[in-house]
């Protein structure tokens, strides 16, 4: 995925990166769910799995593993991300717009973490709502269908370079 490519390239450049990645789980060419990956250490946990149930714990056809959601929130605590220059949250959308999912984590990171670059993976239909909800003033927006990985990396590096107290 685009986020994985960004993470791999930034790590190759020796940057400290944390956060969470939603990694698709495929069986016989069919998406059966997503694992939550702790970017700092690569640990994977079952997060979303196909379910016939229709409850408040579902996103589309996938059931949310509530324990993994709690673990993701713990991973995203500012004190657990303090050593990172860049924090990535993949993905942000409908749940966060309802103050669920990673919403509180994003708010804490914005409030308590300084001199970091926060990267949110957001579906196109939610971009403007996410910007408004979290009060981003001058966000950089990249479209994975248009922008190349190298362009995104250059922007990230450029923003790190201009940020005080952040060596590159």
C-alpha positions as CSV (number, residue, x, y, z in Angstrom):
1,X,0.0,0.0,0.0
2,X,1.0,3.6,-0.4
3,X,1.4,4.1,3.4
4,X,3.6,1.0,3.6
5,X,5.8,2.4,0.9
6,X,6.1,5.8,2.7
7,X,6.9,4.1,6.0
8,X,9.6,1.8,4.4
9,X,11.3,4.7,2.6
10,X,11.3,7.0,5.7
11,X,12.7,4.1,7.8
12,X,15.4,3.6,5.2
13,X,16.4,7.2,5.7
14,X,16.8,6.6,9.4
15,X,13.8,8.6,10.6
16,X,11.9,7.5,13.7
17,X,8.3,6.6,12.8
18,X,5.4,5.4,14.9
19,X,1.7,5.0,14.7
20,X,-0.6,2.4,13.3
21,X,-1.2,0.9,9.9
22,X,-4.3,-1.0,8.7
23,X,-2.9,-3.9,6.6
24,X,-5.3,-5.7,4.4
25,X,-5.7,-9.5,5.0
26,X,-6.4,-11.4,1.7
27,X,-7.5,-15.0,1.3
28,X,-8.0,-16.4,-2.3
29,X,-7.9,-12.8,-3.7
30,X,-10.7,-11.7,-1.4
31,X,-10.2,-9.1,1.4
32,X,-11.3,-10.9,4.6
33,X,-10.2,-8.2,7.0
34,X,-7.5,-5.9,8.2
35,X,-4.7,-6.3,10.8
36,X,-3.5,-3.4,12.9
37,X,0.3,-3.0,12.7
38,X,2.3,-1.1,15.3
39,X,4.6,0.8,13.0
40,X,7.3,1.1,15.7
41,X,7.9,-2.6,16.1
42,X,5.9,-4.3,13.2
43,X,3.6,-6.3,15.6
44,X,0.3,-7.3,14.0
45,X,-3.0,-7.9,15.7
46,X,-6.4,-9.0,14.2
47,X,-8.5,-5.8,13.9
48,X,-11.3,-6.1,11.4
49,X,-12.7,-9.4,10.1
50,X,-15.7,-10.3,7.9
51,X,-18.8,-10.8,9.9
52,X,-22.4,-11.6,9.1
53,X,-23.5,-9.8,12.2
54,X,-24.8,-6.3,11.9
55,X,-24.0,-4.4,15.1
56,X,-22.6,-1.2,16.4
57,X,-19.2,-2.9,16.3
58,X,-19.1,-3.1,12.5
59,X,-17.6,-1.1,9.7
60,X,-19.3,-2.2,6.5
61,X,-19.0,-6.0,6.4
62,X,-16.2,-6.1,9.0
63,X,-16.5,-6.5,12.7
64,X,-14.2,-4.5,14.9
65,X,-12.1,-6.3,17.5
66,X,-12.6,-4.0,20.5
67,X,-9.5,-5.2,22.3
68,X,-7.4,-4.3,19.2
69,X,-9.1,-0.9,19.1
70,X,-8.0,-0.4,22.8
71,X,-4.4,-1.5,21.9
72,X,-4.3,0.9,19.0
73,X,-5.4,3.8,21.3
74,X,-2.6,2.7,23.7
75,X,0.0,2.7,20.9
76,X,-1.1,6.2,19.9
77,X,-0.7,7.7,23.4
78,X,1.6,10.8,23.1
79,X,4.0,9.3,25.7
80,X,4.3,6.1,23.6
81,X,5.1,8.2,20.5
82,X,7.4,10.6,22.2
83,X,10.6,9.3,20.5
84,X,9.1,9.5,17.0
85,X,9.5,12.4,14.5
86,X,6.6,11.2,12.4
87,X,3.4,9.5,13.5
88,X,1.1,7.8,10.9
89,X,-2.5,6.9,11.5
90,X,-4.0,4.6,8.7
91,X,-6.8,5.1,8.4
92,X,-9.1,7.9,9.6
93,X,-12.7,8.3,8.5
94,X,-16.3,7.7,9.5
95,X,-15.6,6.4,13.0
96,X,-13.4,9.3,13.9
97,X,-16.0,11.8,12.6
98,X,-18.4,10.2,15.1
99,X,-15.8,10.7,17.9
100,X,-15.0,7.0,17.9
101,X,-12.0,5.0,16.6
102,X,-8.8,7.0,16.8
103,X,-10.5,10.4,17.3
104,X,-9.4,11.0,20.9
105,X,-5.9,9.8,20.1
106,X,-5.6,12.3,17.3
107,X,-6.9,15.1,19.5
108,X,-4.3,14.2,22.2
109,X,-1.5,14.0,19.7
110,X,-2.3,17.4,18.3
111,X,-2.6,18.9,21.8
112,X,0.4,17.2,23.5
113,X,2.9,16.4,20.8
114,X,5.1,19.1,19.5
115,X,7.6,19.1,16.6
116,X,6.1,16.0,15.0
117,X,4.7,15.4,11.6
118,X,1.3,13.7,11.9
119,X,0.2,11.8,8.8
120,X,-3.4,10.7,8.5
121,X,-4.6,8.3,5.8
122,X,-8.1,9.5,4.9
123,X,-10.5,8.5,2.1
124,X,-11.2,11.3,-0.4
125,X,-14.9,11.6,0.7
126,X,-13.9,12.4,4.3
127,X,-10.9,14.7,3.8
128,X,-12.7,18.0,4.2
129,X,-14.7,16.8,7.2
130,X,-11.5,15.4,8.9
131,X,-9.7,18.7,8.4
132,X,-12.6,20.6,9.9
133,X,-13.1,18.2,12.8
134,X,-9.5,18.3,14.0
135,X,-9.0,22.0,13.1
136,X,-6.0,21.5,10.8
137,X,-5.0,25.0,9.5
138,X,-2.7,24.3,6.6
139,X,-2.7,20.6,5.9
140,X,-0.7,19.1,3.1
141,X,-3.0,16.8,1.1
142,X,-1.8,14.1,-1.2
143,X,-3.9,11.9,-3.5
144,X,-2.5,8.4,-3.8
145,X,-4.0,8.2,-7.3
146,X,-2.1,11.2,-8.4
147,X,1.0,11.8,-6.2
148,X,4.1,9.6,-6.3
149,X,5.7,8.2,-3.2
150,X,8.8,10.3,-4.0
151,X,6.8,13.5,-4.0
152,X,5.3,12.7,-0.6
153,X,8.7,11.8,0.9
154,X,10.2,15.0,-0.4
155,X,7.4,17.1,1.3
156,X,7.8,15.2,4.6
157,X,11.6,15.6,4.6
158,X,11.2,19.3,3.7
159,X,8.7,19.8,6.6
160,X,11.1,18.0,9.0
161,X,14.0,20.2,7.9
162,X,12.0,23.4,8.6
163,X,10.8,22.1,12.0
164,X,12.9,23.3,14.9
165,X,14.5,20.6,17.2
166,X,14.1,18.0,14.5
167,X,17.3,16.8,13.0
168,X,17.2,15.3,9.5
